[in-house]
Amino acid sequence: MRRKLYLVNESGSTFYFDFQSQCAIEEIDGLGFEFDITYEDFESNFVETNRTIPQRAITFSLIFFDGYKGFTRWIKYLAKSQQLRLFYEADGKKFCYVNIRSSDKTELKSNALRTKVKIDCLSLWLVNRSVEIQVRNIGGGKIYTYDYPYSYAVSFNGKTTVTNNSARDVPLLIRMIGNCLNPRVIIRQGGKDIQKLRFLTDERDEPIIEVNASRTEQSIIKITPTDTFDYYDKQDFAEKNFLFLPPGESEIFFDPGVREPALCQIEFKEEYVTH
């Protein structure tokens, strides 16, 4: 498969580094990986004590075959973009969040213009993953009467199996959709519960409860057709609530606590140090 590189901004507008945009990349550097490793010296025997991933930078020369016209098109694209993702396709497709640090401009030669581009990487290489857990009515359970019939189940669980191919835990974005009573989401590995989310709440208007464990955007909200509310105080603080999926294969259980159809949507990004 031929290698492809392109940028996508927050509105979905794409800038391709190929003949479609009358440009081409040469002399690219920074697609590999590097660790900062600390060792302790035991009489010339060295033992690793810490390993971190420093911020990466990618540099390349970009040639515009239509000269200043192409360079102007490039600058206008960057000016209208607040958030950029760099996509890299070879034997698969991964992306990382980036900032364009600089892009210089050389003199026009043979109707072509070159610019040296420096990119700061704001994340590891990422792959989007998602899964849904659907819970269907299986009968049984206690019945409570409100303005309209609404029934609760003693045990009413859905589950799915998910694999995280990353080398470390990754944050989950969880959306619980539908009516619920003290809903739970449980991550299990090797037959043991390792993380659990639980809310102490009784919802009868089919909202969306969204829990985002992102390391930079953690939030808990309730979404209705007309508004969005902070839902932080509904947590069962005896549980973890912000869930991170560990490496390897896990079972994820969803228990809405009600004997009604319900849905749990789960999204996460696998992380890779290189493509």
C-alpha positions in Angstrom: 0.0 0.0 0.0 1.3 3.5 -0.9 2.0 5.7 2.0 -0.4 8.6 2.5 -0.1 11.6 4.8 -2.8 14.3 5.2 -4.2 16.8 7.7 -7.8 17.0 8.9 -9.1 20.0 10.9 -11.9 20.3 13.4 -14.5 20.9 10.7 -13.4 17.8 8.6 -11.6 19.9 6.0 -8.6 17.9 4.6 -5.3 18.9 3.2 -3.6 16.1 1.3 0.2 16.0 0.8 0.0 14.6 -2.7 -0.7 15.6 -6.3 -4.4 16.3 -5.4 -3.1 19.4 -3.6 -0.4 20.0 -6.2 2.3 19.2 -3.6 4.6 16.4 -2.5 6.6 15.5 0.7 10.3 14.8 0.7 13.0 14.3 3.4 10.5 13.4 6.2 11.9 12.8 9.7 10.4 11.9 13.1 8.0 9.0 12.3 9.9 6.6 14.5 10.0 6.5 18.3 12.3 7.4 21.2 12.2 6.7 24.9 13.8 8.7 27.7 15.2 5.9 29.9 16.8 6.3 33.4 19.1 3.7 34.7 20.7 3.0 38.1 24.3 1.8 38.2 25.0 -1.2 40.3 28.8 -1.5 39.8 28.6 -1.3 36.0 25.4 -3.3 35.9 22.6 -1.0 34.7 19.0 -1.5 35.7 16.2 0.5 34.2 14.3 2.6 36.8 12.1 4.8 34.7 10.8 5.1 31.1 8.9 8.0 29.6 7.9 9.1 26.1 9.2 12.6 25.2 7.2 14.9 22.9 7.8 14.0 19.3 8.4 16.4 16.4 8.0 15.6 12.7 9.8 17.6 10.0 9.6 17.5 6.2 10.1 19.5 3.1 6.9 20.3 1.2 7.1 21.1 -2.5 4.3 23.1 -4.2 4.2 22.5 -7.9 2.0 25.5 -8.5 4.4 27.8 -6.7 3.0 30.7 -4.6 -0.6 29.7 -5.4 -0.1 26.4 -3.6 1.8 28.0 -0.7 -1.1 30.5 -0.2 -3.6 27.7 -0.2 -1.6 25.9 2.5 -1.3 29.1 4.7 -5.1 29.7 4.3 -5.8 26.2 5.4 -3.7 26.5 8.5 -5.2 29.9 9.4 -8.8 28.5 9.5 -7.8 25.4 11.5 -7.9 25.4 15.3 -7.4 21.7 15.9 -5.4 19.4 13.5 -5.0 15.7 13.2 -2.2 14.2 11.1 -3.2 11.0 9.5 -0.7 8.4 8.3 -1.7 5.5 6.2 0.6 2.6 5.3 -0.3 -0.9 6.5 -3.1 0.7 8.5 -4.5 4.1 9.4 -3.4 6.0 12.5 -3.5 9.7 13.5 -2.1 12.0 16.1 -3.1 15.5 17.3 -0.6 18.1 16.1 0.4 21.8 16.0 2.2 23.3 13.0 5.1 25.0 14.6 6.6 26.6 11.5 6.5 26.6 7.7 9.1 28.7 6.0 9.2 29.8 2.3 12.0 29.6 -0.2 12.4 31.3 -3.6 10.5 30.0 -6.6 12.6 27.6 -8.7 11.3 26.0 -12.0 7.8 27.1 -11.0 8.0 25.1 -7.7 8.2 26.4 -4.2 9.6 24.5 -1.2 8.7 25.0 2.5 10.3 23.2 5.5 7.5 22.2 7.9 7.9 21.5 11.6 5.1 19.7 13.4 4.7 19.3 17.2 2.9 16.0 18.1 0.4 16.4 20.9 -0.4 12.7 21.3 0.8 9.3 20.5 -0.4 7.6 17.3 -4.1 6.8 17.8 -6.7 4.4 16.4 -10.4 5.0 17.2 -12.4 2.0 18.5 -16.0 1.8 19.6 -18.5 -0.8 20.8 -22.1 -0.9 21.8 -23.8 -3.0 24.6 -27.5 -3.5 24.0 -29.7 -4.6 26.8 -33.1 -6.2 25.9 -36.1 -6.9 28.1 -35.8 -10.3 29.7 -38.8 -10.1 32.1 -38.9 -10.4 35.9 -38.1 -7.8 38.4 -40.0 -5.5 40.7 -42.5 -3.0 39.4 -43.0 0.5 40.6 -45.8 2.8 39.5 -45.3 6.4 38.4 -47.4 8.5 36.0 -46.9 5.7 33.5 -45.6 2.1 34.1 -42.0 1.9 34.8 -40.3 -1.4 35.9 -37.0 -2.3 37.4 -35.0 -5.5 37.2 -33.1 -7.2 39.9 -30.5 -8.5 37.4 -30.5 -7.3 33.9 -27.0 -7.2 32.4 -25.5 -6.9 28.9 -21.8 -7.5 28.2 -19.3 -7.5 25.4 -15.6 -8.5 24.9 -13.1 -5.7 24.0 -9.4 -5.9 23.2 -7.0 -3.0 23.8 -3.9 -3.5 21.7 -2.1 -0.5 23.4 0.8 -1.0 25.8 -1.0 1.0 28.6 -4.5 1.8 30.0 -6.6 4.1 27.8 -9.5 6.3 28.9 -13.1 5.4 28.0 -15.9 7.6 26.8 -19.1 6.0 28.0 -22.6 7.0 27.0 -25.6 5.3 28.8 -28.7 5.9 26.8 -32.2 5.3 28.2 -34.0 5.0 31.5 -31.9 3.7 34.4 -31.8 3.0 38.2 -28.4 3.2 39.8 -26.7 2.0 36.5 -23.3 0.3 36.5 -20.5 -0.4 34.0 -17.9 -3.0 35.1 -14.6 -3.9 33.5 -13.5 -7.5 34.2 -10.3 -9.3 33.4 -9.5 -12.9 34.3 -12.8 -13.3 36.0 -12.2 -10.4 38.4 -13.8 -7.0 38.6 -11.0 -4.5 38.1 -12.9 -1.2 37.6 -16.4 -0.1 38.2 -18.6 2.9 37.4 -21.9 3.5 39.3 -24.4 6.3 39.6 -27.0 6.8 42.4 -29.8 8.1 40.2 -33.3 7.3 39.0 -33.9 8.5 35.4 -37.3 8.1 33.6 -36.9 10.6 30.7 -34.5 8.5 28.6 -31.5 10.9 28.9 -27.9 10.3 27.8 -25.4 10.0 30.7 -21.9 10.7 29.4 -18.7 9.9 31.3 -15.5 11.1 29.6 -12.3 9.8 31.3 -10.0 11.7 28.9 -6.8 12.8 30.8 -7.3 16.4 29.5 -11.2 16.6 29.3 -12.7 14.6 32.2 -16.4 15.3 32.5 -19.7 13.8 33.7 -22.8 15.2 32.1 -26.5 14.4 31.4 -27.8 15.3 28.0 -31.5 15.8 27.3 -33.2 17.0 24.0 -33.3 20.5 25.4 -30.2 20.9 27.7 -27.0 19.6 29.2 -26.4 19.3 32.9 -23.4 18.6 35.2 -23.9 15.1 36.6 -20.8 14.9 38.8 -22.8 14.8 42.1 -24.7 11.6 41.0 -21.6 9.4 41.2 -21.2 6.6 43.7 -18.0 7.9 45.1 -17.1 4.4 46.4 -16.3 3.4 42.8 -13.7 4.6 40.3 -16.3 6.0 37.8 -13.7 7.4 35.3 -12.8 4.1 33.6 -9.6 3.2 31.8 -9.4 0.0 29.6 -6.3 -2.1 30.5 -4.2 -3.7 27.8 -5.4 -7.1 26.5 -8.8 -8.6 26.4 -11.5 -7.5 28.8 -15.2 -8.1 29.4 -17.3 -5.0 29.9 -20.7 -5.3 31.6 -23.6 -2.8 31.5 -26.4 -3.0 34.0 -29.0 -0.2 33.6 -31.0 -1.5 36.6 -34.2 -1.4 34.7 -36.3 -4.0 32.9 -36.4 -2.0 29.7 -34.3 -1.8 26.5 -31.1 0.3 27.2 -27.9 1.0 25.3 -24.3 1.7 26.4 -21.9 3.2 23.8 -18.2 2.9 24.5 -15.4 4.7 22.7 -11.6 4.7 23.2 -8.4 5.4 21.3 -5.7 2.8 21.2 -2.2 4.4 21.6 1.0 3.5 19.7 4.4 5.0 20.0 5.0 4.5 16.3 3.0 3.6 13.2 
